[in-house]
Amino acid sequence: MSPTNHQTSTWLVVRHGSRQSDVANDLAGVSFGTRPDALIRQAAGAVVLLGLSVVPAAYAQQAANPDVASPAAETGSTPGVITLPTLNVTTDAAPAALPPPYAGGQVAQGGSLGLLGARSVLDSPFSTTSYTSELIENQQGRTAADTLINDSSVRLTTGSNGFDDTFSIRGFQVGSQDVGLNGLYGLISSNRAQAAYIERIELLRGPGAFINGISPGGSIGGGINIITKRAGDQPLTRLTPTFMSDGNFGIQADVARRYGANNEWGVRFNGLYRDGEASIDDGNLRSGLAALGLDYRGDRLRWSVDGIFQRDDTKNFRPQLTLLPTIAYIPSPPDARSNWYPGTSLRQQDSTIATRVEYDVTDSVTAYAAIGYRDGWNEQTFPDSAPAAPMRSATSRSPIPTTIPTARP
């Protein structure tokens, strides 16, 4: 974890006739913890005690030699007040804190590499990028796909507002079942991951079976891992209205709090609702999301649990077109708002619960275990490009349990 620097200037007020025992009694109620502000008080308290042991001798010398100018007279400060030098206090970040972002806040300085733990991009032998929630908010991303396409090696093989978000990394397809949630596969919605509950999106280019295990779809182009939001040290209450395309309105809520003597317990809730015409003529996109994250962070033990409910109802979604190899030329692109197959519909619902626990056995070895479960279904009416093929309907249901106990150095 990267160190965090804090600077503080301490003022010491000395009363004539003060005894060292009196000062010790005044400082007897000071408690020392592991948070940065507690470390600052601890360092400042040590300096105060040292200064008090020297002050009586200094004043005795001044009283014996009145011709000597006092420090207050030289600096123009209040008599009886001594200004101590600035202290540089260095402390570690909170346990299991995410790597800090680079300047600008768009990408992080590192990310999780499964078995290898959290590593800086400069110390990792893999090609990785970790996108932050700040970038997602600044670009008004709706799903994870809106952020991942910032990378030149990633593209979508389906259109926006289409059936689902299927990625291609370095030319190889990566389906939604191969996108991890806090390191576990199979817990993300089978169609798309809403951006409202995402704190980081970690992109790994190239094979990564050694660090994350073999994905369900066996993707070799790369891997995608989504880190869910956690409550920060500062309380957060945010309500964001949204507007998209021709008439799609929405509202998003984000509330976070921490509790306990050292902010050990955290709660964060994200809610989203949007409805209206999106990017297709006579189409309608309705989305609902509720995500709750609880976590505990101690000196060595950390625990978290996530509950996510997502429901999407799309009418007249964007068609997927395929050019037959027998055509003589490539036709001109159609209007992006045109709907070639009126009557298409897609409804999908996913409920996910996942929990994770970590324990630092030593300073260099962490044992962790995680388990998750997703129950999802989707119903769709879609066209078939075969000649004279009617509209077809399909329903699928996929309860997916996922578990992974392991230990990492």
N, C-alpha and C positions, 0 to 999 in steps of 0.2 A: 504493500500500500504506500502511495506517495505521501511524503511528509507534508504537513500544512504549517506554514509559518505564521506566527502571531507576533505583533509588536505592541508593547505597552510602556508607558512612562509612569513611574510611581512617584507620588509625592509623600514625603514624610513630615509630619508636624510634630515638633519636639516641644514639650512643655518644660519650663525650668523646674527643677526639683523632681522630675519623673524618675522613678526607680525601674530597674530592669524587671523586678518581680511584678510590678504593675503592668508593664507591657506584656509580659508572659501571660498574665491573667486575661488581658484584653484579647489575646490571640488564641486563648484556649478553646474557643468555640469554632475555630476554622476547621472545616472538613476538607479532605483531599480525595478527589475521585479520578476517573480516567478521562473525563471530558476536557477539551482544550481550555475552557474558561476556568475549570478547577485547577488545571496545571499552571495557568497564569497566576491564580491566587497563591498557589504553593510556592512558585518561584519568587513572587513579590514578597510573600511572608518571610522567606529566608533572607532576602535582602534587608527587610525591615529589622529583623533581629540583629543582623550584623551591624547595621547602622546605629542602632541604639546602644550597642556596647562601646561604640567609639565616641558618640556624641558627648557624654559627660566630660571626658578628658579634654575634648576640644573646647568646650565652654569654660572649663577651668583655666585652660591656657589663655583664653581670651580675657577672662576676668583678671588674671594676673598681669596681663599685658594689654591695657586698654588702647594702646597706640596702634595695635594691629587691626587693620580693617576687616570687618566681618564679610563673609561671602555674600550675605544679603545686600550689603552696601555696594559690592562690586557688580552684582548682577541686576540690582534694582528691584529685587523681589521683596516679599513681605518679610520683615524681621522674624526670626524663629522658624523659618521654613527652609528646608534644604531640598534642592531638586536632585534626584538621583538620575543616573544615566539611563538611556533607553535600553530595555532588555529585549533580546531576541529569544523567544521561547519556541521550541520546535516540538511538535507532538504528532503522533500517528493519527490517521483519519479514523472514523468510526469503524468498528469491526465489520468485515464483509462489505465495506463501501465500494461502490463502483469506481473504476479508474476515472480520474478527472478528465474533462474535455480539453482539447487544445484551444488555443486562442481563437475566438469566434464562436465556440460552442457547438459546431456542427458535427464533429466526429470526436470520439474519445481517444485517449492515449493508449488504450489497451482494451482487452475484453477477456471473456472466459474461454478457455480451451479444453473444456471437459476434464479429462484425466490430469492434465497439466495445470489446472487451476487458472487463475487470472494472470495474464502476462501482458507486458507492454508490447506494442507493435514493433518496437526496436529490438526486443529480446526474443521475439517469436520467429521460428524458422518457417512459418506459414504466412501466406498472403491473406491478411484479414483487414476488415474495416468495421468499426462500430459506430453506427449513426445514433445521434442523441434525440431525446424528445423535443429539445429546443429546435432542431432542424425540422422535425415533423410539424411542429406548431407553426414555424415561420413559413413553411411551404403549404400549410393548410392540407396536409395529407389526410385522406379518408381511410386508406388501408395501408398495409405494409408495402404493397406494390408501388404506391406513389412515392415512397422514399427510396426503395431499392433501385429504381431505374436511374437514380443519380449515378450509379456505378456503370462504367462503360462495358463491363463484362456481363451485365445483367440486362435482360429484356423480357418483356411479356409476350407469350405466344398466343394470348387471347386479348381481345380489345377491352378497353375500359368499359365498365358496366356490362360486361359480358357474363357468360355462364360462371366463370371462376377466374382466379388469378393463378395461372400456371407459369412458372419462371423458366428461363433458360440461362444457365451460367456457363460461360465459356463454350457455348454451343450445345450443351447437354441439358436435357429437360429435368427440372426439379419440381415435382408435384407438391400440392399442399400437404400431403401426408408426410413429406420429408422435411417439413418446417418444424423446428423444435420450439417448445415452450419451456423456458427455464431449464433447458437441457433434455427434455423428454419429448419423444416423437409421438405423433398420433393424437395430440390434444387440441390442435388448432382446427378451426372450422374447415370443413371439406371444400368450401368455396373461397373464402377470403378472411383475412384477419383484420379486424377493425383497429384503427390507430389509436383509439381513445385510451386504451389500457396499456399502451406500449411505452416503456421507458428507454430501452435500447433495442436496436436491431443489429445483430452481429452477423456479418457476412464473411464466410470462409470460401476462398476461391481454390478449387482443386479438391482432390479426394481427402477425406478427413475421418475415415473409419476408425483409425487408431485412437483418436481423442474423443470422438462422440459416439462410436459404435456404428454399425451398419444401419442405415436408414431403411424404413419399410419398403420404399420403392427402389432401393439400391442406387441412388443418384451418385454419379461420379464427378459431375461438373463442379460441385461445391456444396456448401451447407448454409442454412439460415437458422438462426436461433433468436427467439424473441424473449426479452427480459421484461417482465411485468413491472408496473409502477409500485413504489413503496412510499410510505409517509416519510417526509423529511423532518428535520429538526424544527423548522418553522411551520406554524399552522398555515393551512392553505384552504381557501374557499373561493372557487372560481366558477362563474356561469358564463358560457359563451354561446351566443346565437350564431347560426350559420345560414348561408344562402348559397345555392349552387344552381348553375345552368339556368333553365328557363323558368323554373318555379318550384324548386325543391328547398324547403325550409327545415331548419332543425334547431335543437338546443342541446347543449352539452354541459354536464356538471362534473366538477372535480373537487372533492373535499378530502382533506388529510389532517390527521392529528397524531401526536405522540403523547404517551402517558408514562408515569413512573418517575422515581427519583432521578434517574439518569436517562430518561426518555427510552426505556427499554422496549416498551410496547408501542406498536404503530398500527394505525387503521387508515386505509385509503379506499375511497369509493369513487368510481367513474360511471356515469350514466350518459346515455346518448339516445336521442330520438330524432329521426328525420323522415320527411314524407313529401312527395310531390313529383312532378315531371323532372326527369334528369336530362340525359343527353340524346334521347330518342324521341321522335315525334310520337305523340299519343302514348308514351310510356310512363311508368310510375315506379319509383323506387322508395320503399318503406323499410327502414331499419330501426331496430331497437337493441340496446345493449345495456347490461348491468354487470359491473365487475367489482368485486370486493376483495381486497388484499389485507391480510393480517400478518404481522411479523413480530418476532421477539429477537433482540440482539443483546447478548451478554458478552462477558470478556472472552469466553471460549465457546459457548453454545449459542447457536443461531437456529431459529425455526420460522417457517413461513407457510402460509396456506392461501390459495387463490380459488375463488369461485367466480365463474364467468357464464353468463347466459346471453346468447345472441340469437336474434330472429330477423330474417330478411325475407321480404316479399317483393318480387320484381315482376312487373308486367311489361311485355314487349322489350326484352333485353336485347343487347346489341348482337346482331347475327354474326356467325363465323363463316367466312366465305373461303372456298377452296377452288383454285384454278385447275381445271383438268389439263393433263399433258397434251391433249389433242388440239388445243386452241391454236390458231395461227398467229395471234398477237396478244399482248397484254392490254386489256381494255383500260380506259381512263378510270380513275378512282371515283366511286359514287359519293354523293353527299353524305357527310358524316352523321347527319341527323336522320337519314332515311331509314325506314324500317322495311326490309325486304320480306319479312315473314311476320305479318300481323297475327296476334293471338298467342305468341310464345309467352310462357310464364315460368317462374321459378320461385319456389318457397323452400326455405331451409331453416332449421333450428338446431342449435347446439347448446348443450349444457356440460360444463367442464369443472372438475374440482381436482386440485393437485396440492400436494404438501411436500415440504422438503426440510430436512434437518441436517445441520453441520456441527461438527465438534472438532476443535483444534487439539489433537492428541499431543503434539509438540509444536514448536514454533515453525516447523517445516513440514509437518504431516497433518492433513485434515481428513477425517472420515466423514462421509456423508451418505445419505440415503434419500430417495425421492420416489413417490408413487402418485399416479394420476389416473383419472377415469373420465371418459367423454361419452356422452350419449347424444347421437345426432341423427337427423333424418332430413331428406330433401325430396321434394316433389317437383317435377318439371314437365313441361310440354314444349317440345322443340321440333324443328323441322329436320327432315332427312334429305340430304342432297341427291339421293338416288332418284332416277327418273320416275315420275308418277307416284312417288311415295307419299303417303298421307302423314299428317302430324301425329307424333307418337307421344305417349305419356310413360313416365317411369317414376318409381318410388324406391328409395333405398334407405336403409336404416343401419347405423354403424355404431354400436356400443364398443368402445375401445379402451380396455384397461392397459395402463403402462406403468412399469416399475423398474427401478434401477438402483440397487444398492452397491456401493463400491467405496474405494478409498483412493485418495490421490496424494502424491508427495507435494 
